[in-house]
Protein backbone atom coordinates (compact mmCIF):
# COMPACT_ATOMS: atom_id res chain seq x y z
CA UNK A 1 0.00 0.00 0.00
CA UNK A 2 1.32 3.41 -0.90
CA UNK A 3 0.51 6.64 0.89
CA UNK A 4 1.16 10.07 -0.61
CA UNK A 5 1.32 13.50 0.97
CA UNK A 6 0.63 16.14 -1.67
CA UNK A 7 0.94 19.92 -1.67
CA UNK A 8 -0.66 21.52 -4.74
CA UNK A 9 -0.27 18.25 -6.69
CA UNK A 10 3.42 18.03 -5.72
CA UNK A 11 4.56 14.89 -3.90
CA UNK A 12 6.15 16.00 -0.62
CA UNK A 13 5.77 12.82 1.44
CA UNK A 14 5.56 9.12 0.76
CA UNK A 15 4.89 6.04 2.88
CA UNK A 16 4.72 2.39 1.88
CA UNK A 17 3.67 -0.79 3.64
CA UNK A 18 4.02 -4.29 2.23
CA UNK A 19 1.15 -6.33 3.63
CA UNK A 20 -0.99 -9.41 3.20
CA UNK A 21 -3.95 -7.33 4.48
CA UNK A 22 -4.68 -10.08 7.01
CA UNK A 23 -1.95 -10.54 9.62
CA UNK A 24 1.20 -8.53 8.93
CA UNK A 25 2.47 -5.29 7.44
CA UNK A 26 6.08 -4.27 6.91
CA UNK A 27 6.76 -0.55 6.66
CA UNK A 28 9.38 0.03 4.01
CA UNK A 29 9.26 3.81 3.62
CA UNK A 30 8.18 6.99 5.33
CA UNK A 31 9.96 9.82 3.52
CA UNK A 32 9.37 13.58 3.53
CA UNK A 33 10.95 16.00 1.04
CA UNK A 34 13.85 17.92 2.59
CA UNK A 35 12.16 21.33 2.60
CA UNK A 36 9.08 19.89 4.37
CA UNK A 37 10.96 18.09 7.17
CA UNK A 38 10.84 19.27 10.77
CA UNK A 39 7.25 20.46 10.49
CA UNK A 40 5.47 17.34 11.76
CA UNK A 41 4.42 15.95 8.39
CA UNK A 42 6.43 12.75 8.77
CA UNK A 43 4.85 11.99 12.11
CA UNK A 44 1.40 12.83 10.74
CA UNK A 45 1.90 10.47 7.79
CA UNK A 46 3.32 7.72 10.02
CA UNK A 47 0.30 7.99 12.33
CA UNK A 48 -2.19 7.95 9.42
CA UNK A 49 -0.79 4.80 7.83
CA UNK A 50 -1.87 2.31 10.53
CA UNK A 51 -5.28 4.02 10.73
CA UNK A 52 -6.11 3.01 7.16
CA UNK A 53 -9.22 0.76 7.17
CA UNK A 54 -7.44 -2.07 5.32
CA UNK A 55 -4.68 -2.21 7.94
CA UNK A 56 -6.99 -2.82 10.90
CA UNK A 57 -6.74 -6.05 12.90
CA UNK A 58 -3.18 -6.94 11.90
CA UNK A 59 -1.25 -8.98 14.45
CA UNK A 60 2.05 -7.32 13.64
CA UNK A 61 3.47 -4.26 11.94
CA UNK A 62 7.24 -4.28 11.60
CA UNK A 63 10.01 -2.12 10.24
CA UNK A 64 13.77 -1.91 10.00
CA UNK A 65 15.53 1.41 10.44
CA UNK A 66 19.06 2.66 10.20
CA UNK A 67 18.48 6.18 11.45
CA UNK A 68 14.96 6.57 12.88
CA UNK A 69 14.89 4.32 15.94
CA UNK A 70 13.79 7.01 18.42
CA UNK A 71 11.14 8.29 15.98
CA UNK A 72 9.83 4.73 15.49
CA UNK A 73 9.75 4.06 19.24
CA UNK A 74 7.83 7.32 19.67
CA UNK A 75 5.19 5.81 17.33
CA UNK A 76 4.88 2.67 19.48
CA UNK A 77 7.37 0.34 17.79
CA UNK A 78 9.58 -1.69 20.08
CA UNK A 79 12.67 -3.85 19.71
CA UNK A 80 11.60 -6.10 22.56
CA UNK A 81 10.04 -8.91 20.54
CA UNK A 82 10.62 -12.26 22.24
CA UNK A 83 10.97 -15.25 19.99
CA UNK A 84 11.69 -13.31 16.78
CA UNK A 85 15.07 -13.34 15.07
CA UNK A 86 15.95 -11.04 12.18
CA UNK A 87 17.56 -12.91 9.29
CA UNK A 88 18.33 -11.95 5.72
CA UNK A 89 19.62 -13.50 2.56
CA UNK A 90 21.75 -11.25 0.40
CA UNK A 91 22.23 -11.63 -3.31
CA UNK A 92 25.64 -12.18 -4.77
CA UNK A 93 27.31 -9.06 -6.02
Long-range contacts (C-beta under 8 A, 24 or more apart in sequence): 1-25, 1-49, 1-52, 1-54, 1-55, 3-45, 3-48, 3-49, 3-52, 5-32, 5-41, 5-44, 5-45, 7-36, 12-36, 12-41, 13-41, 13-42, 13-45, 15-45, 15-46, 15-49, 17-49, 17-55, 17-61, 19-54, 19-55, 19-58, 21-54, 21-55, 22-58, 23-58, 23-59, 23-60, 24-58, 24-59, 24-60, 24-61, 24-62, 25-50, 25-55, 25-58, 25-60, 25-61, 25-62, 26-61, 26-62, 26-63, 27-61, 27-62, 27-63, 28-63, 30-68, 42-71, 43-71, 43-74, 43-75, 46-71, 46-75, 47-75
